[in-house]
Amino acid sequence: MPQELTGLFIGAGASYDAGMPLVWELTTYLKSWLTPEKFRDFNRGWAIQGEGYPSEVVEDFLAAWATPELHYESVLGFLEVQSKRSRNGFSQHYYGLYSWLVQMISYKLYGDHFRNKEQILKCLDLYQGLEWLTKQNRPLWVFSLNHDSIVETVAAHFNIPVYSGFDRSKTMKFPRRTIDGTICGIVEGETISREVLDKGAMHFPNPAEKGIYLLKIHGALDMFVYNDAGDMVKMIPESQAPADVIDVLRIANEELIYAHPGAPGGIVRASNEIAYADFDGQMNFLRRTLLSGAQKFHEHGTQVLPKSMLKHFKSNLNFLDRLICIGYGFGDHHVNDSIASWLSFSDHRKLEIVGPGVAAVPASLLHLARQVELVDSGATEYLDDIAGIKRSELSNLERRLRQVQRRMGAERSHTLTEEFRVIEENRFHDLLKEKFQALVLDGRIEDAEAVAELAEQLKAEIPNSPEEMLMHLIEFLVSKTTQQLK
């Protein structure tokens, strides 16, 4: 009898505990960074260089950008729609602005990996349940909408093999260069041809191997299209160390360059592409594959990532009897339709939807609700639960603190944490002063028994363990948030 397989389908919430942003977090950051004044300044600079966007396009974009109800994917969808309309010959301008904004998102996500590298590495053990799932399933299929490298980093941490559907026997070499164009090393990538993507099967081992079969449906920071034929390449880390999985993103973004003294900063840059010099010094391009916006895989849409990736998702999904959906808000119709079709094929198939506060079956799946189970849980808490992993109180409190601080935002969290530290220091100082003054007034300052009794009182009244301190800090931050909401 064939083995029943469980697979994962993951959205942004699955990477939350590793520090990656949710949709609205990323939207808030982007909108606070790209103010109307800043964008108009950018456009004036581009116009001086002979580029830039017409004022009608700029103001149209900024009106959408300022709409509170629209997150960044909705704005990208708006730009895509506008680019398809024949409005005063502005189609190319709208598409150019769409590409520029996707590139900014790519830079932000890459920066999150690089700036928060140490924090990401510290959080990897929270995903131990993924290791457990790979032992129960051969292979463990993971379908990801995320552009990040968290799955690969977790896998490296637990020595789990990862197969991404690329041909490991056909690799490409790229020269890494310093700012002056000198070759300083090599980075390799595994490839897959557009012909295979469109007409064949991706390169997942068959018979099945132990490990993760990873399909990134919406592209990734380390995946590029590299020639006119539309072939793809995925960068290979220098080693299987988790840090190197992250570092290969830095190499691709900062060391694959085309140096030119006349270019700004001495490096040629292209919109949503990496311009690099090959070993002969000739300029080539790696096109970023991040797929974002409301028009993903649209019949009449244009995208760098081959549309056949959706076909491979639908095909490989059929290997599964159970799908665990973590951190996905069911906002992509092409995904929802694929999952509904998979469930419809057999009443034996089951879907678990995991997320904090999840309480209702998505509208697209109501007719299949008997096959759907809702789980109110965060990603890593859920993985711990199904794997039977028991965390220490300190570990759980640290995870809870990170979640509270994330919701508050870095600046407010830092301010309130510092406020808490000052309050606690002052409280300790005042309490100590009060107690010793009482001993002095009672004439018992030389009484060893009285001093020992004082010490016990202080231990009872002041947190004296990391767990107690974290609990008090969390309570303080939560209370401040509650006060702010009132």
FENGIWO-V810449 format. One line per field, one symbol per residue. phi: phi as a letter, one per 30 degrees, with the letter a starting at -180 (. if undefined). psi: psi as a letter, one per 40 degrees, with the letter a starting at -180 (. if undefined). Layout:
phi->???
psi->???
This chain:
phi->.dddccbcbbceddcddcjdddeddddedddddcdedddddedddddddicjceeddedddddddddedcdddddddddddddccdchiceddddddedddddddedddddddddceddeddcdddcddddddddcbbccdbcbcdddcdeddddddchcdbccicdddbcccbddbdecjddblbbcbdbaddddedbbcddcebddcdkcccbcdciadccbcbaddidbbbdcddbcdeddddddddeddbccbbdadddeiibdbbdhbcdbcddciddbbccdcecbjccehdecdcaddeddeddddddddddccbbcccicchccdddedddddddddadddbbcccadidbbdeedbedcedccccbdadddddddddcidcddeddddddddeddddddjdddddddddddddedddddddddddddddddddicdcddddddddedddddcbebbedddddddddddddddddddd
psi->hihhhhiihhadddedeeeiiidddddddddddgidddddddddddddeeaiiidddddddddddehdehiddddddddddddeiggffedddddddddddddddddddddddddfddddddeddefddddddddehgihhhhheieifddddddddefhihheeiheegiihhhhiideehheaiiiiiihidddddeaiighhhihihahhhhgdfiidehiheidefiiihihidiehddddddddddddeegihhhdeiheehhiihfihhihadeeihiihhiehhiaefhfideihidhheedddddddddeeidhhhhhfhefehdddddddddddddhediihhhhiheheihideedefdeehhhhgiiddddddddefhhiiddddddddddddddddiddddddddddddddddddddddddddddddddefedehdddddddddddddehhfidddddddddddddddddddd.
